[in-house]
């Protein structure tokens, strides 16, 4: 017996077992506490979603009805989360909704010491109807949106339209006050269309005073007069303003002509050379060459029916060169005198015949009719007649409105044509939600108004370089590259420099909007490359506000995600 009592061979195992129990409790407790925190997170997410869903359904119900509805939403969003609801309640105080939930997460290890479950208490609150939403949908309507991606049943344009229509329905259901959620549409491609009804708006350059009004024409020649003379209607597209106003919401003022918006005038391009149609927009016969080539020959307005005296107003054409042309035409004698007493020519430097100046050449009454060619066959993704409004086929901007049926009609009417000019679309999205001209529907900036831009594009910015051709590029809202209006392009440029400059202007347009407190969501559609991802991520207000949609069938989910986030902005001021 004494030997048995003195035997210590089992003590180590007993001591180890006694020490192991608290270790198991500590480690297991950590696991259970982690499960509790996970339950808290998922319960909070479900509670937030349930409260927003209840608020969308209307708060003109008693607490019992709100609680019943909210609990169903809460359980749906919880899914398979191991959370036991002990108490759930939604209460209303004026326009404030509050949700409280008490529940528990079953413990796995702490039951050893009698703790069978861990308590979870969560709450959420929203104030309804305090924040107004002004939303601009800036939508890519370039030619590539006509494409039907492989394995899908609809074009990218149709997918975008369907998704945008459902987004409008979500916001329509959310808004209980017709004025609290307003939506505008900004279709963009090569240009943005501000609407032909705005031809005489005080923010348009109706008197040819902007420094870019004379691009590829002559100073003082009014583009609206040319449209009328040539028998075309102005469709509503505008040129990009000179930098820095190109990317800003600078208020247009008559006293600052550079801030006014200039109507698009796509110049007639050189005639067909042999069998090859080298330019897409050749709609009148070229005038006699001025002997200098380049933009000066391309911009000679004589081909539009103006009298030859107008060449003395061409910027960059030396007086001696103009004089030589006029002598060759028999309009001037060798000594600079007019061959016809009715002519009125001023070569500068005191050389003029008769009194006055060549300003009379700018009078439409002195212009002659010209033959117009409207046949077109160049780019396969462009549907347009050629002429001064060439490629202005995008739908006009729809200003902010709460008339959702009109918004849906505008979305259904979108068409796809032209190339990608994201900076112009972004800048006009900013202008649509801003409080000042050109579109004045936006409320003033304040904490009670959240202004939002959703920018969608399926392509990278593009102006195609055309080395050796007059203008140096395809024509765009910036004119030709050799017009020098695209900030960031040097005299010795290449395609890469043009695209980098366009991206830089886009980011500056995004920055200008964000500086004014505008929330920007960006969507990339069916495009995989570093350039577009970097651009649209940087443009978005937050990294998570960039949504990458590689399958256009998933576009509806992307728009719904944004609609849900807009709902949060609207409901939780």
Secondary structure as GFF3:
##gff-version 3
##sequence-region A 1 573
A	DSSP	alpha_helix	2	6	.	.	.	ID=ss1
A	DSSP	alpha_helix	11	56	.	.	.	ID=ss2
A	DSSP	alpha_helix	63	78	.	.	.	ID=ss3
A	DSSP	beta_strand	84	93	.	.	.	ID=ss4
A	DSSP	beta_strand	96	106	.	.	.	ID=ss5
A	DSSP	three_ten_helix	110	113	.	.	.	ID=ss6
A	DSSP	beta_strand	117	127	.	.	.	ID=ss7
A	DSSP	beta_strand	132	140	.	.	.	ID=ss8
A	DSSP	three_ten_helix	143	146	.	.	.	ID=ss9
A	DSSP	alpha_helix	156	174	.	.	.	ID=ss10
A	DSSP	beta_strand	181	188	.	.	.	ID=ss11
A	DSSP	three_ten_helix	196	198	.	.	.	ID=ss12
A	DSSP	alpha_helix	223	230	.	.	.	ID=ss13
A	DSSP	three_ten_helix	257	259	.	.	.	ID=ss14
A	DSSP	alpha_helix	294	298	.	.	.	ID=ss15
A	DSSP	three_ten_helix	301	304	.	.	.	ID=ss16
A	DSSP	three_ten_helix	308	313	.	.	.	ID=ss17
A	DSSP	alpha_helix	319	328	.	.	.	ID=ss18
A	DSSP	beta_strand	345	348	.	.	.	ID=ss19
A	DSSP	beta_strand	351	353	.	.	.	ID=ss20
A	DSSP	three_ten_helix	358	362	.	.	.	ID=ss21
A	DSSP	three_ten_helix	364	366	.	.	.	ID=ss22
A	DSSP	beta_strand	398	401	.	.	.	ID=ss23
A	DSSP	alpha_helix	404	412	.	.	.	ID=ss24
A	DSSP	alpha_helix	422	433	.	.	.	ID=ss25
A	DSSP	beta_strand	449	457	.	.	.	ID=ss26
A	DSSP	three_ten_helix	481	483	.	.	.	ID=ss27
A	DSSP	alpha_helix	495	515	.	.	.	ID=ss28
A	DSSP	beta_strand	519	525	.	.	.	ID=ss29
A	DSSP	alpha_helix	530	539	.	.	.	ID=ss30
A	DSSP	three_ten_helix	543	545	.	.	.	ID=ss31
A	DSSP	beta_strand	546	549	.	.	.	ID=ss32
A	DSSP	three_ten_helix	552	554	.	.	.	ID=ss33
A	DSSP	alpha_helix	555	571	.	.	.	ID=ss34
###
